Amino acid sequence: MLSTDGKGVVIRPEALREATAKAAAAKNGNKMATRLAPGEKNGRKRMATLGTVYDAEPAVRGIDDIITDSADPAKERRPGPKARSKWLCGSVNDTAELVITAVFDQAEGRDPEHHRTWVVLVDGARHQLDLIRAEAARRNVTAHIVIDIIHVLEYLWGAAHCLHPAGDRAAETWVAQHARTILAGGSEQAAASISAAADAVGLRPGSGKGIDDAVGYLKNKAACLRYDTALSEGFPIATGIIEGACRHLVKDRLDITGARWGLSGAEAVLKLRALGSNGDFDTYWAWHETQEFTRNHQAR
C-alpha cells in the first residue's frame, strides 16, 4: 500500500514557494484591510508533501460493508484491511515529485521483483495522479490507483445540497443511493443520474456548482473509482493512514497557534517526527552524534 497527500505549513514570507509569493503579492493591492474576502486565502502557506508505505492482507468486502442497506441497518460489517509495517516520510522543502519517488523507493525495497500487488490510495489531485502514473511507468510496475471514497462522498453531498433544502433528511438517502451505485463500479452511471436529476428540477448547466463539480469529478476520475474491483480484491478504499500522518506529522506540531516557520526549521522538525514515527530515531541519533563528533573534533 502506497499513499501520498499534502498539508500546508504556515511559512515566513521569504520561504514561500515562488508561485505562492507572487499570488500573495498580486492580491495585496486589492485585499480588505481588516478581514479576508469570501474564499480568499492568506497566501502564507507552503505545501508539505507526505507519503506512506505499509503492508496489508487483503480483506474482501461488499457494498453493504461500506454503506449498510437501510432495510437491514443492524447487519454486521466485515472489517477492512489492517495496516502493518507502516513507514512515513515528508518534506516541506522537496517537490512532490521527489517525495513520491521516495515512496516508490520504499515500496520497491519491500518488493524488488514486483511480485506483490501494489495499491496507491490518493485524494484525486490531478498533479499527484500524473506523478504517480509517471513513476509507476518508469519502474514498470502495475499500480492500482484508488481514490479515497470519503472525497467522493463530499462531492455527492455538494450535489445533494443543490437539489435538497438545508436539513432535508431525504438528502441522506439520495447520497447513499448514489454512493452504492459508485461502489458497485457505476461512477459514470451515477454522473448521468445526477445530471438527469438536475435537469428534472430545472437546474441549467452552470447554475448548480455542486452538480457540475460532482458530475465532472465522477466522469474524469472514473478509472480510479472502480470500487467494485477494489472491494472484491480486498483493497482499502480510504486514505485514513495518510490523513492521520498529515495530522500527526504536520498539524499537531507545525500548525500550533501563532507559529510561522522558517524553511530549514520546518523541514528539520518534519523529518525528526517522521523518524520517530518510523521507530528510527535512536539509530539516526547515534549517527548524528558520530557526525557531530567528526565535524567538531576529528576534522580538526
Secondary structure, DSSP 8 states (H G I E B T S, - for coil): -EEEEEEEEEB-GGGS-HHHHHHHHHHHTTS-SSS--TT---S-EEEEEEEEEEE-------GGGTS--TT-TT---------EEEEEEEESSS-HHHHHHHHHHHHHHH-TT--S-EEEEE---HHHHHHHHHHHHHHT--EEEEE-HHHHHHHHHHHHHHHS-TT-THHHHHHHHHHHHHHTT-HHHHHHHHHHHHHHTT--TTS-HHHHHHHHHHHHTGGG--HHHHHHHT---S-HHHHHHIIIIIIHHHT-TT--B-HHHHHHHHHHHHHHHHT-HHHHHHHHHHHHHIIIIIT-
